[in-house]
């Protein structure tokens, strides 16, 4: 590359970097506004929306923790997310294994039936689902929300990812296990499942993010104050006619903080899991 070409490349690179920096600043402005406002008084937030707080205060967070019943709501979120993800991995992996390894056409038809769940949103079935959950006496229970998250919302995508990955695992591994006397279940859990770590990570991460951010399901099926999740607590504290943003924004920060910590701790696995799942699937 001659000097002229090198100069043009440097200019293009510099312009692209400046554009990226400006775009990043624009995207970070709402987050900056959200966080900064949590340390202001209502008067200061109104007077200087984007300015730094003159006297930062944590009173807004203390009030938000109390108003949200934060400890109980966080525990409810953790119970729903952890049990839902665990059941999803168990049932989706076993179902995908049966579909991927069976030569019977009926299993392919079952798979096509499950894939309808990727096309039709679960909101279409809210009314019959509400009646079914009510008939099973599981209204206003964490178990009801967990079952809905697993079997009505996230199972189709998880099954799709697991089936694609299992199809790449050599069947000779299972045949060798069968010769050694393993049954189907034992061969799956001892031979196949340990090889599914990349797609297990993918399913766990994607489903955990979706379940944690789900607002509609808890809103419809949880009513008791002691069983509400974080997003419901945020919604409960929105005024019908006016909203105190210095009280509301700390609730948003507290509701998303566990998810942000989860992402920071798992970001390496998130990137590796999603990439591995997309390549294998």
C-alpha positions as CSV (number, residue, x, y, z in Angstrom):
1,X,0.0,0.0,0.0
2,X,1.4,3.4,-1.1
3,X,1.4,6.5,1.1
4,X,-1.7,7.9,-0.5
5,X,-3.6,4.7,0.0
6,X,-2.4,4.5,3.6
7,X,-3.6,8.0,4.2
8,X,-7.0,7.3,2.8
9,X,-7.3,4.2,4.9
10,X,-6.3,6.1,8.1
11,X,-8.9,8.9,7.3
12,X,-11.6,6.3,6.8
13,X,-10.7,4.5,10.0
14,X,-10.6,7.8,12.0
15,X,-14.0,8.8,10.6
16,X,-15.5,5.4,11.4
17,X,-14.1,5.6,14.9
18,X,-15.6,9.1,15.5
19,X,-19.0,7.9,14.1
20,X,-18.9,4.9,16.4
21,X,-18.0,7.0,19.4
22,X,-20.9,9.5,18.7
23,X,-23.3,6.6,18.2
24,X,-22.2,5.0,21.5
25,X,-22.6,8.3,23.4
26,X,-26.2,8.7,21.9
27,X,-27.1,5.1,23.0
28,X,-25.6,5.6,26.5
29,X,-27.4,8.9,27.1
30,X,-30.7,7.3,28.4
31,X,-28.7,5.0,30.7
32,X,-26.7,8.0,32.0
33,X,-30.0,9.9,32.5
34,X,-31.5,6.9,34.3
35,X,-28.6,6.4,36.7
36,X,-27.9,10.1,37.4
37,X,-31.5,10.8,38.2
38,X,-31.6,8.2,41.0
39,X,-29.2,10.3,43.1
40,X,-31.2,13.6,42.7
41,X,-34.1,15.2,44.5
42,X,-37.3,15.8,42.5
43,X,-36.5,19.5,42.3
44,X,-33.0,19.0,41.0
45,X,-34.1,16.4,38.5
46,X,-36.6,18.8,37.1
47,X,-34.2,21.8,37.1
48,X,-31.2,19.9,35.6
49,X,-32.2,16.6,33.9
50,X,-28.8,15.7,32.5
51,X,-26.6,17.5,35.0
52,X,-24.7,15.7,37.7
53,X,-26.2,15.8,41.2
54,X,-24.9,18.5,43.4
55,X,-25.5,16.5,46.6
56,X,-25.9,12.8,45.7
57,X,-28.3,11.0,48.0
58,X,-29.1,7.3,48.4
59,X,-32.5,8.0,50.0
60,X,-34.2,7.2,46.7
61,X,-32.7,3.6,46.8
62,X,-33.6,3.1,50.4
63,X,-37.2,4.1,49.7
64,X,-37.3,1.9,46.6
65,X,-36.0,-1.2,48.4
66,X,-38.8,-0.8,50.9
67,X,-41.5,0.0,48.4
68,X,-40.6,-3.0,46.2
69,X,-40.3,-5.5,49.0
70,X,-37.1,-6.1,47.2
71,X,-35.8,-9.2,49.1
72,X,-38.9,-11.3,48.7
73,X,-39.4,-10.2,45.0
74,X,-35.8,-11.0,44.2
75,X,-36.2,-14.4,45.8
76,X,-39.4,-15.0,43.7
77,X,-37.5,-14.1,40.5
78,X,-34.6,-16.4,41.4
79,X,-36.9,-19.4,42.2
80,X,-38.9,-19.0,38.9
81,X,-35.8,-18.5,36.8
82,X,-33.7,-21.3,38.3
83,X,-36.4,-23.9,38.3
84,X,-37.7,-23.0,34.8
85,X,-34.2,-23.2,33.3
86,X,-33.4,-26.5,35.0
87,X,-36.7,-28.1,33.8
88,X,-36.2,-26.7,30.3
89,X,-32.7,-28.2,30.0
90,X,-34.0,-31.6,31.2
91,X,-37.1,-31.9,29.1
92,X,-35.8,-30.2,26.0
93,X,-32.7,-32.3,25.9
94,X,-34.5,-35.6,26.4
95,X,-37.2,-34.7,23.9
96,X,-34.7,-33.5,21.3
97,X,-32.7,-36.7,21.8
98,X,-35.7,-38.9,21.1
99,X,-36.6,-36.8,18.0
100,X,-33.1,-36.7,16.6
101,X,-32.3,-40.4,17.0
102,X,-35.7,-42.0,16.2
103,X,-36.4,-43.0,12.6
104,X,-40.1,-43.1,13.0
105,X,-42.0,-40.4,11.1
106,X,-44.3,-39.7,14.0
107,X,-41.3,-38.0,15.9
108,X,-40.7,-35.7,13.0
109,X,-44.4,-34.7,13.0
110,X,-44.1,-34.1,16.8
111,X,-41.1,-31.9,16.1
112,X,-43.1,-29.9,13.5
113,X,-45.9,-29.5,16.0
114,X,-43.5,-28.1,18.5
115,X,-42.1,-25.7,16.0
116,X,-45.5,-24.1,15.6
117,X,-44.7,-22.6,19.0
118,X,-42.0,-20.5,17.3
119,X,-44.5,-19.1,14.8
120,X,-47.6,-18.6,17.0
121,X,-47.1,-16.3,20.0
122,X,-48.2,-17.7,23.3
123,X,-50.3,-14.6,23.9
124,X,-52.8,-16.0,21.4
125,X,-53.6,-18.8,24.0
126,X,-53.8,-16.6,27.1
127,X,-57.5,-17.1,27.7
128,X,-57.6,-20.9,27.4
129,X,-54.3,-21.1,29.3
130,X,-55.8,-19.0,32.1
131,X,-58.8,-21.4,32.3
132,X,-56.5,-24.4,32.4
133,X,-54.3,-23.0,35.1
134,X,-57.3,-22.0,37.1
135,X,-58.8,-25.5,36.8
136,X,-55.6,-27.0,38.0
137,X,-55.7,-24.8,41.1
138,X,-52.3,-23.3,40.2
139,X,-53.4,-19.6,40.0
140,X,-51.3,-17.3,42.2
141,X,-48.5,-19.9,42.6
142,X,-44.9,-19.8,41.5
143,X,-45.3,-23.4,40.3
144,X,-47.9,-22.3,37.8
145,X,-45.7,-19.6,36.4
146,X,-42.8,-22.0,36.1
147,X,-44.8,-24.6,34.2
148,X,-46.1,-21.9,31.8
149,X,-42.5,-20.6,31.2
150,X,-41.2,-24.1,30.5
151,X,-44.0,-25.8,28.5
152,X,-45.9,-22.9,26.9
153,X,-43.2,-20.2,26.1
154,X,-39.6,-21.5,25.9
155,X,-39.8,-25.2,25.1
156,X,-40.0,-24.9,21.4
157,X,-36.9,-22.8,20.9
158,X,-34.9,-25.0,23.4
159,X,-36.0,-28.2,21.6
160,X,-35.0,-26.7,18.3
161,X,-31.5,-25.8,19.6
162,X,-30.9,-29.2,21.3
163,X,-32.1,-31.2,18.3
164,X,-29.8,-29.4,15.9
165,X,-26.8,-30.0,18.2
166,X,-27.6,-33.6,19.0
167,X,-27.8,-34.3,15.2
168,X,-24.0,-33.5,15.0
169,X,-23.1,-36.0,17.8
170,X,-21.9,-39.4,16.2
171,X,-24.4,-42.1,16.8
172,X,-21.5,-44.6,17.1
173,X,-20.9,-43.4,20.7
174,X,-24.4,-44.6,21.8
175,X,-24.1,-47.9,19.8
176,X,-20.9,-48.6,21.7
177,X,-22.6,-47.8,25.0
178,X,-25.5,-50.2,24.1
179,X,-23.1,-52.9,23.3
180,X,-21.6,-52.4,26.8
181,X,-25.0,-52.9,28.3
182,X,-26.3,-49.3,28.8
183,X,-29.9,-48.6,28.4
184,X,-31.3,-45.6,26.5
185,X,-31.5,-43.3,29.5
186,X,-28.2,-44.2,30.9
187,X,-26.5,-43.8,27.5
188,X,-28.1,-40.4,27.1
189,X,-27.1,-39.0,30.6
190,X,-23.6,-40.6,30.7
191,X,-22.5,-40.4,27.0
192,X,-24.6,-37.8,25.2
193,X,-25.5,-35.1,27.7
194,X,-21.9,-34.3,28.8
195,X,-21.2,-33.5,25.1
196,X,-24.0,-30.9,25.0
197,X,-22.3,-28.3,27.2
198,X,-22.2,-25.6,24.5
199,X,-25.9,-25.9,23.7
200,X,-26.8,-26.3,27.4
201,X,-25.1,-23.0,28.0
202,X,-26.9,-21.4,25.1
203,X,-30.3,-22.6,26.2
204,X,-29.7,-21.7,29.9
205,X,-28.5,-18.1,29.0
206,X,-31.2,-17.3,26.5
207,X,-34.1,-18.8,28.6
208,X,-32.8,-17.1,31.8
209,X,-32.8,-13.7,30.2
210,X,-36.2,-14.2,28.7
211,X,-37.8,-15.5,31.9
212,X,-36.2,-12.8,34.1
213,X,-37.5,-10.1,31.7
214,X,-41.0,-11.7,31.4
215,X,-43.7,-9.3,32.7
216,X,-46.9,-10.6,31.2
217,X,-47.0,-14.1,32.7
218,X,-46.4,-13.0,36.3
219,X,-48.9,-10.1,35.8
220,X,-51.6,-12.5,34.8
221,X,-51.0,-15.4,37.1
222,X,-49.6,-13.9,40.3
223,X,-51.7,-11.6,42.5
224,X,-50.5,-12.0,46.2
225,X,-48.1,-9.3,47.3
226,X,-45.7,-11.8,48.7
227,X,-45.4,-13.7,45.3
228,X,-44.8,-10.7,43.0
229,X,-41.6,-10.5,40.9
230,X,-39.4,-7.4,40.5
231,X,-41.0,-6.1,37.3
232,X,-44.5,-6.3,38.9
233,X,-43.2,-4.3,41.9
234,X,-42.0,-1.6,39.5
235,X,-45.3,-1.6,37.7
236,X,-47.2,-1.3,41.1
237,X,-45.3,1.8,42.0
238,X,-46.2,3.7,38.8
239,X,-48.7,6.5,39.7
240,X,-52.1,6.6,37.8
241,X,-51.8,10.3,37.1
242,X,-48.2,11.3,37.8
243,X,-44.9,9.6,38.5
244,X,-42.1,10.7,40.7
245,X,-39.2,9.8,38.5
246,X,-36.6,10.1,41.3
247,X,-38.4,7.3,43.1
248,X,-39.3,5.3,40.0
249,X,-35.8,5.2,38.4
250,X,-34.1,3.5,41.4
251,X,-36.7,0.7,41.1
252,X,-35.8,0.2,37.5
253,X,-32.1,0.1,38.4
254,X,-32.7,-2.4,41.2
255,X,-34.9,-4.6,39.0
256,X,-32.2,-4.8,36.2
257,X,-29.1,-4.9,38.5
258,X,-29.2,-8.7,39.1
259,X,-29.4,-9.3,35.3
260,X,-26.5,-6.9,34.7
261,X,-24.4,-8.7,37.3
262,X,-25.4,-12.1,35.7
263,X,-24.3,-10.7,32.3
264,X,-20.9,-9.4,33.6
265,X,-20.2,-12.8,35.3
266,X,-21.3,-14.9,32.3
267,X,-20.4,-12.7,29.3
268,X,-17.6,-15.1,28.2
269,X,-20.0,-18.1,28.4
270,X,-22.7,-16.0,26.7
271,X,-20.6,-15.3,23.7
272,X,-19.1,-18.8,23.5
273,X,-22.4,-20.5,24.1
274,X,-24.4,-18.5,21.6
275,X,-21.7,-18.9,18.9
276,X,-21.3,-22.6,19.5
277,X,-25.1,-23.1,19.4
278,X,-25.5,-21.2,16.2
279,X,-22.6,-23.1,14.5
280,X,-23.7,-26.5,15.6
281,X,-27.4,-25.9,15.3
